Amino acid sequence: MFQKILVANRGEVALRVMRAARELGVKTVAVYSTEDADTLPVRYADEAVCIGPAASNQSYLVIPNIIAAAEITGAEAIHPGYGFLAENADFARACADNDIVFIGPSAECIERMGDKASARATMMACGVPTVPGSEGLCETVEEARKFAESVGYPVLIKATAGGGGKGMREVHAPEELEAQYKAACTEAGAAFGDSGVYLEKLVLRPRHVEVQVLADDFGNNIALCERDCSIQRRHQKLLEEAPSPALTEDIRRAMGVAAIKAVRAVNYRNAGTIEFLLDTDGSFYFMEMNTRVQVEHPVTEMITGTDIIKEQIRIAAGEPMSCAGRAPFSPFGHAIEMRINAEDPDHSFRPNPGTITRLRLPAGPGVRVETFIEEGSRISPHYDSLVAKLICHGQDRVEAIERAKRALDEFEIEGIATTIPFHKRVLENEVFLAGDATTDFIETQMGDLL
């Protein structure tokens, strides 16, 4: 096991990794921008190194500064969290070049699965179901038009690099294609430095269901059940639950088998997530693989009794995962995670940075809060708006929902607008309560918020 690791991130995920490391007896190093100098993760770590000014492209995204911080503190490994450099192959390669362990998959895996066209071809080759799509990139509008005509509208234009909904456009009619194609290419180029796009047949009103996987160097490849991430806005997840209320045992088993096929196809190591679209007829299709831990990992932890961050650290240290003996997993109870963002849901989820003047966190049975904020914390406009995650677990979905309602009522944040009122509305919605929410839930059920 490592003696010391550096956490190349900030906010709640940095604190989450540090707590897992402390339970393993591993010391931690925080890196921080000048904006984050007085935040809880920086104070919690055993050591801290300033790596630049507030802007992330001058601090959290500067690979040489992070490598230097690891070297001067003697950190043997780096955990990237999620976001920033978590899926950056150059960063993983820089760690290896400097004899520092990257707590994640290899640079080659990140590259292979980060390029969506390559990932799709890999999945087709190993027998994982995929949505009908173009063979490689569509480099011209005419190529895109030819594909769309062959499978029929609607189609989805997707950036081959990156994620988070950037470079993604729906096209419902031929006359829309050219404008949406150019917009997707422009946005992809600006966001990822790669304007390449490909096309897929658009699955209407699907559910977004993903499978958490872990793989180590001892031949253990396991699926830790699934999560339903269908409540999202502009492809950004807002609420997740596990297990998915839409899956039968047969579909759950088949989806888990497909996820393990994907892991083996790329010789994957560490934690990852295989994301699927679930059609109304029970068919599911590979969408993408996230080669990192995800924001919503706690719901899986709650229904499987597994600490995914600890397992990541163990695997990277060359140890077998401790949970392999309990596989295959069946979900225990039900868990719901609500992302508490510094956003105003009454004004199109407008970011709402500011200073927290009062804070009361919920507690009690089955309630877990992942956050870095305190009274007096300043929520910066420079970073992601996520300020906390509220995770509630119950014996079944009904209890988890009621517990989540109670916890939201207890959760008080003053000084900034948050998405707490939005989540209260979701938990009262009849479609959600019936377990029938699809990825267009907000558009069809909460159009007044758009």
C-alpha positions in Angstrom: 0.0 0.0 0.0 1.1 3.6 -0.7 2.5 5.7 2.1 1.3 9.0 0.5 -1.0 10.0 -2.4 -1.7 13.4 -4.0 -5.3 14.3 -4.8 -5.4 16.3 -8.1 -8.8 17.8 -7.6 -10.8 20.1 -5.3 -14.2 20.3 -3.6 -16.2 17.4 -2.4 -14.4 14.7 -4.4 -11.0 15.7 -3.1 -12.3 15.4 0.5 -14.0 12.0 -0.4 -10.7 10.6 -1.6 -8.8 11.9 1.4 -11.2 10.3 3.8 -10.8 6.9 2.1 -7.1 7.3 2.1 -7.0 8.1 5.8 -9.0 5.0 6.6 -6.4 3.0 4.7 -3.6 4.6 6.7 -2.4 6.6 3.7 -1.3 10.2 4.0 -2.6 12.8 1.5 -1.4 15.9 -0.3 -3.8 18.5 -1.5 -3.1 20.8 -4.5 -5.0 24.0 -4.6 -5.5 27.3 -6.5 -5.2 30.6 -4.7 -9.0 30.7 -4.8 -9.3 27.5 -2.8 -6.5 28.2 -0.2 -8.9 28.2 2.8 -11.2 25.3 1.8 -11.9 22.3 3.9 -10.0 19.7 1.7 -6.9 21.8 1.9 -7.1 21.9 5.7 -8.0 18.3 5.9 -5.0 17.0 3.9 -1.7 16.1 5.6 0.1 18.5 3.2 -0.9 21.1 0.7 0.7 22.8 -2.3 -0.5 25.8 -4.2 -0.3 25.2 -7.9 -1.6 28.4 -9.4 -4.2 31.1 -9.6 -8.0 30.7 -9.6 -8.5 29.8 -13.3 -8.4 26.1 -13.7 -6.3 26.3 -16.9 -3.6 27.9 -14.8 -3.9 25.5 -11.8 -5.9 22.3 -11.8 -5.2 21.6 -15.5 -1.5 22.4 -15.5 0.1 18.9 -15.6 3.7 20.0 -14.8 2.6 21.8 -11.7 0.8 18.8 -10.3 3.7 16.4 -11.1 6.1 18.8 -9.4 3.8 18.9 -6.3 3.9 15.1 -6.2 7.7 15.0 -6.5 8.4 17.6 -3.8 6.1 16.0 -1.3 7.2 12.4 -2.1 3.7 11.3 -3.1 3.9 7.8 -4.8 0.5 8.1 -6.5 -2.0 10.6 -7.8 -5.8 10.3 -7.6 -7.5 12.5 -10.2 -11.0 12.4 -8.8 -13.4 13.3 -11.6 -13.4 16.2 -14.0 -10.2 18.2 -14.7 -7.5 15.7 -15.7 -9.3 12.5 -14.6 -9.7 11.3 -18.2 -6.6 12.9 -19.7 -4.3 10.3 -21.2 -1.4 12.8 -21.3 -1.7 13.2 -17.5 -1.8 9.4 -17.0 1.3 9.1 -19.2 3.1 12.0 -17.4 2.5 10.2 -14.1 4.1 7.0 -15.5 7.0 8.9 -17.1 7.8 10.3 -13.6 7.4 7.0 -11.7 4.2 8.1 -10.1 1.2 5.7 -10.0 -1.9 7.1 -11.7 -4.9 5.8 -9.7 -7.0 4.9 -12.7 -6.6 3.0 -16.0 -3.7 3.1 -18.4 -3.2 6.0 -20.8 -4.0 3.6 -23.6 -7.3 2.7 -22.1 -8.3 6.3 -21.6 -7.4 7.1 -25.2 -9.2 4.1 -26.6 -12.4 4.5 -24.7 -12.3 8.3 -24.6 -12.6 8.4 -28.4 -16.3 7.6 -28.8 -15.9 6.3 -32.4 -13.0 4.0 -31.3 -15.0 2.8 -28.2 -18.0 2.0 -30.4 -16.0 -0.1 -32.8 -14.4 -1.9 -29.8 -17.8 -2.7 -28.3 -19.2 -3.9 -31.6 -16.2 -6.3 -32.0 -16.7 -7.9 -28.6 -20.5 -8.3 -29.0 -21.8 -5.5 -26.8 -25.0 -4.1 -28.3 -24.6 -0.6 -29.9 -27.0 1.9 -31.3 -26.8 1.9 -35.2 -24.2 4.5 -36.1 -21.8 5.7 -38.7 -18.7 3.8 -39.4 -16.1 6.2 -38.0 -16.3 9.9 -38.2 -18.6 11.9 -40.5 -16.1 14.4 -41.9 -18.6 16.3 -44.2 -22.2 17.3 -44.1 -22.8 15.0 -47.1 -21.5 12.0 -45.2 -23.7 12.8 -42.3 -26.7 13.3 -44.6 -26.1 9.9 -46.3 -26.0 8.1 -42.9 -29.1 9.9 -41.7 -31.0 8.9 -44.8 -29.9 5.3 -44.5 -31.2 4.8 -40.9 -34.0 7.4 -40.9 -34.5 10.4 -38.8 -34.2 11.4 -35.9 -30.4 11.1 -35.5 -27.9 12.2 -32.9 -24.6 14.0 -33.8 -22.0 13.4 -31.2 -18.5 14.7 -30.6 -15.9 11.9 -30.7 -13.9 13.5 -27.9 -15.1 14.6 -24.5 -18.6 14.4 -23.0 -21.0 16.3 -20.7 -23.3 17.0 -23.7 -20.9 19.3 -25.5 -20.8 18.8 -29.3 -24.1 16.8 -29.2 -27.1 17.8 -31.3 -30.4 16.1 -32.1 -31.6 16.3 -35.7 -35.3 15.5 -36.3 -35.6 16.5 -40.0 -33.4 16.7 -43.1 -33.6 20.5 -43.2 -32.0 20.8 -39.7 -29.0 18.6 -40.5 -26.5 21.1 -41.9 -26.9 23.7 -39.2 -26.8 21.2 -36.4 -23.8 19.4 -37.9 -21.8 22.7 -38.1 -22.8 23.7 -34.6 -21.7 20.3 -33.2 -18.3 20.5 -34.9 -17.7 24.1 -33.7 -18.7 23.3 -30.1 -16.6 20.1 -30.1 -13.6 21.9 -31.4 -13.9 24.7 -28.9 -14.5 22.4 -25.9 -12.1 19.5 -26.7 -9.7 20.7 -29.4 -11.1 18.0 -31.7 -14.0 18.9 -34.0 -14.6 15.3 -35.1 -18.2 14.0 -34.9 -20.1 10.8 -35.7 -23.8 10.0 -36.0 -26.1 7.6 -34.3 -29.7 6.7 -34.7 -31.5 8.6 -32.0 -33.3 6.4 -29.5 -36.5 8.3 -28.5 -37.4 8.5 -24.8 -34.7 6.2 -23.5 -33.5 5.7 -20.0 -29.9 6.3 -19.1 -28.6 3.3 -17.2 -25.0 2.6 -16.3 -23.1 -0.2 -14.7 -20.2 0.4 -12.2 -17.3 -1.9 -12.8 -14.0 -2.7 -11.0 -11.1 -4.7 -12.4 -7.7 -5.6 -10.8 -4.5 -7.3 -11.8 -5.6 -10.7 -10.3 -8.3 -11.5 -12.9 -11.2 -10.0 -10.9 -13.7 -8.2 -13.1 -16.9 -7.4 -11.4 -20.1 -5.4 -12.0 -21.5 -3.6 -9.0 -25.1 -3.4 -10.2 -26.5 -0.5 -12.1 -27.5 3.1 -11.6 -30.4 5.0 -13.3 -29.3 8.5 -14.4 -32.3 9.5 -16.5 -33.1 12.7 -14.6 -30.8 15.1 -16.5 -30.8 18.5 -18.1 -28.9 19.1 -21.3 -27.2 15.8 -20.8 -26.0 16.8 -17.3 -27.2 14.4 -14.6 -29.1 15.9 -11.6 -30.5 12.9 -9.7 -29.4 9.3 -9.8 -30.8 6.2 -8.2 -29.8 2.6 -7.7 -31.0 0.1 -8.7 -32.9 1.2 -11.8 -36.7 0.8 -11.3 -36.9 -0.1 -15.0 -34.8 -3.3 -15.0 -36.0 -6.8 -14.6 -33.5 -9.4 -13.2 -32.9 -10.7 -16.7 -32.1 -7.3 -18.1 -29.9 -6.6 -15.1 -28.0 -9.8 -15.6 -27.6 -9.2 -19.3 -26.4 -5.6 -18.8 -23.8 -6.8 -16.2 -22.5 -9.4 -18.6 -22.2 -6.8 -21.4 -20.3 -4.5 -19.1 -17.8 -7.2 -18.2 -17.3 -8.0 -21.9 -16.4 -4.3 -22.4 -13.9 -4.4 -19.5 -12.2 -7.5 -20.8 -12.1 -6.2 -24.4 -9.8 -3.3 -23.4 -7.9 -5.1 -20.6 -9.3 -2.5 -18.2 -8.0 -1.9 -14.7 -9.4 0.1 -11.8 -12.9 1.7 -11.5 -15.0 2.6 -14.6 -18.5 2.9 -15.8 -20.2 1.4 -18.8 -23.1 3.6 -19.8 -26.1 2.3 -21.7 -29.3 3.6 -23.3 -32.3 1.5 -22.3 -35.1 1.4 -24.9 -38.8 1.1 -24.1 -38.8 -2.6 -25.3 -36.0 -3.6 -22.9 -33.3 -3.4 -25.5 -30.1 -1.7 -24.3 -27.2 -0.2 -26.2 -23.7 0.8 -25.3 -23.3 4.6 -25.1 -19.8 5.3 -23.7 -17.3 4.3 -21.0 -16.2 6.6 -18.3 -12.6 5.7 -17.3 -12.8 7.3 -13.8 -14.9 7.3 -10.7 -18.2 9.2 -11.2 -20.1 11.8 -9.2 -22.9 9.3 -8.6 -20.7 6.5 -7.2 -22.2 6.7 -3.7 -25.6 5.3 -4.7 -23.8 2.1 -5.8 -21.8 2.1 -2.6 -25.0 2.3 -0.6 -26.7 -0.7 -2.3 -23.6 -2.9 -2.4 -21.7 -2.0 0.8 -18.6 -1.3 -1.2 -16.2 1.6 -0.8 -15.3 2.3 -4.5 -12.6 4.8 -3.7 -10.8 2.5 -1.4 -11.0 -0.2 -4.0 -9.4 2.2 -6.6 -6.5 2.8 -4.3 -6.0 -0.9 -3.5 -6.1 -1.8 -7.2 -3.6 0.9 -8.1 -1.3 -0.3 -5.3 -1.2 -3.7 -6.9 -3.5 -5.4 -4.3 -6.6 -7.4 -5.2 -9.9 -5.7 -4.6 -11.4 -6.6 -1.3 -15.0 -7.0 -2.6 -14.3 -9.6 -5.3 -15.4 -12.4 -3.0 -18.9 -10.9 -2.7 -19.6 -10.9 -6.4 -22.0 -11.3 -8.2 -23.8 -8.4 -6.4 -27.5 -8.1 -5.8 -28.8 -4.7 -4.8 -29.6 -4.2 -1.1 -32.3 -1.7 -0.7 -32.5 1.4 -2.8 -30.5 4.6 -2.9 -31.1 8.1 -4.4 -28.5 10.8 -4.9 -29.4 14.4 -5.5 -26.8 16.9 -6.8 -27.1 20.1 -4.8 -25.7 22.7 -7.2 -25.3 26.5 -6.7 -27.8 27.1 -9.5 -31.2 28.9 -9.5 -33.8 26.4 -10.9 -36.4 29.2 -11.2 -34.2 31.0 -13.7 -33.1 28.2 -16.1 -30.6 26.8 -13.6 -28.5 30.0 -13.8 -25.2 29.6 -11.9 -25.4 31.4 -8.5 -21.9 31.8 -6.9 -21.7 33.7 -3.7 -20.9 33.2 0.1 -22.8 30.7 2.2 -24.2 32.6 5.2 -26.0 29.8 6.9 -25.7 26.0 6.6 -27.5 23.1 8.2 -26.9 19.6 6.9 -29.4 16.8 7.1 -28.7 13.7 9.2 -30.4 10.7 10.6 -30.8 7.1 9.5 -29.9 6.4 5.9 -28.7 9.9 5.1 -25.2 10.7 3.7 -23.9 14.1 2.7 -20.8 14.5 0.6 -19.7 18.2 0.7 -16.8 20.5 1.3 -18.8 23.6 2.2 -19.1 25.4 5.6 -20.7 28.5 6.8 -18.6 31.3 5.2 -17.6 29.2 2.2 -17.3 31.2 -1.0 -18.7 29.4 -4.0 -16.5 30.5 -6.9 -17.6 31.2 -10.4 -14.4 29.7 -11.7 -15.4 26.0 -11.0 -18.3 23.5 -11.3 -21.4 24.6 -9.4 -21.7 21.3 -7.4 -21.6 22.1 -3.7 -23.0 18.9 -2.2 -24.4 15.5 -2.8 -27.3 14.2 -0.7 -27.6 10.4 -0.8 -30.5 8.6 0.9 -30.8 4.9 1.4 -33.9 2.9 2.3 -35.0 -0.7 2.5 -36.9 -0.1 -0.7 -37.6 2.7 -3.2 -40.6 4.1 -1.3 -38.6 4.4 1.9 -35.6 6.0 0.0 -37.9 8.6 -1.5 -39.6 9.4 1.8 -36.2 9.7 3.5 -34.9 11.9 0.7 -37.9 14.2 1.2 -37.2 14.5 4.9 -33.5 15.1 4.3 -34.2 17.9 1.7 -36.5 19.6 4.3 -33.7 19.5 6.8 -31.1 20.8 4.3 -30.7 24.6 4.7 -28.3 26.7 2.7 -28.5 30.5 2.7 -26.6 33.0 0.7 -26.8 31.2 -2.6 -29.6 29.7 -4.7 -29.5 25.9 -4.9 -31.3 23.0 -6.7 -32.9 21.8 -3.4 -36.4 23.1 -4.5 -36.0 21.4 -7.8 -35.3 18.0 -6.1 -38.4 18.5 -3.9 -40.5 18.9 -7.0 -39.0 15.8 -8.6 -39.7 13.6 -5.6 -43.4 14.7 -5.7 -43.8 14.1 -9.4 -46.2 11.2 -10.3 -44.0 10.0 -13.3 -40.9 9.8 -11.1 -42.8 8.2 -8.3 -44.1 5.5 -10.7 -40.5 4.8 -11.8 -41.2 5.9 -15.4 -38.8 8.8 -15.8 -36.9 8.9 -19.1 -34.1 11.3 -20.3 -36.7 13.9 -21.4 -38.2 14.0 -17.9 -37.4 17.7 -17.3 -38.6 18.8 -20.7 -41.9 16.9 -20.5 -42.6 17.2 -16.7 -40.9 20.5 -15.7 -41.0 22.6 -18.9 -41.5 25.8 -16.8 -37.9 25.5 -15.5 -36.3 25.6 -19.0 
